[in-house]
Amino acid sequence: MNLTEQLLNHDSIAQVEKELGKHHSEFNNLDNMYMLFKGMKHNKRTSEHLKSIEDTYFGMSWDYFVNLIKRYGFVEGLTYKFKHISFGEENEEQAIIYYHPSKGLVIWAETYGGDSVNGGTLYGMVKGIEDWKTLSKALDHCSHGSSAYYDENGQMIMKECIDFSVDIRKGLIHRLNNIESVTEFMPQWKDEEPFLWFVDYVEDKEPGYDYKEITKSKIKRCPQELQNIISLEI
């Protein structure tokens, strides 16, 4: 296991439990402070490493993120600005939908404070393979639903296509490379309608909002090339 994998899969809580010889539910205040210190130290080391290999990391700037995904091959589908009031001050925020034309990957992301990444998700679809355990590990166990089904004889059959989503803020490029090392991305999504969330954090504060309609309205504003990837009835 390389350093990137070690850092991304590290469990600070489990490490401290092992060191102290007890479950975290039994921690006292001093134990919890030690666990917090170990977690912060690990997160700092992880972010520094991911930045050094030009990957995504918690705390990255908006410009860093956008430039990174552009270098990977993503192109703009939609960019819009919205207002957000925080601590009595009004900030101009930004949300984007970017997509990868040849790999069928779609990113939703938004800023907070104008110049940092608040959060976001990458959506995609891959071809199913017989070695479902390897595929599940590469997907970081983030596929939606089962990767296989059973026929009338009880034989497990892998699905032809599997949709997945990953958080953009931590080792995104590393994750994509891992996935592509074991299977192929689908340039056009097939089968079941995937779950998509293109709703910014101001819109989801509105009473009675419909995330499906908001998401579809934004897809309609994207290039036809992106709409063809998703194959969504809009």
Buried (B, 14 or more C-beta within 10 A) or exposed (E): EEEBEEBBEBEBEEBBBEEBEEEEEEBEEEBEEBBEEBBEEBBEEBBEBBBEEEBBBBEBEBEBBBEBBEEBEBEBBBEEEBEBEEEEEEBEBBBBBBBBBEBBBBBBBBBBEEEBBBBBBBBBBBBBBEEBEEBBBBBBEEBBEEBBEEEEEEEEEBBEBBBBBBBBBBBBBBBBBBBEEBBEBBBEBEEEEBBBBBBBBBEEEEEEEEBBEBBBEBBEEBBEEBBBBBBBEE
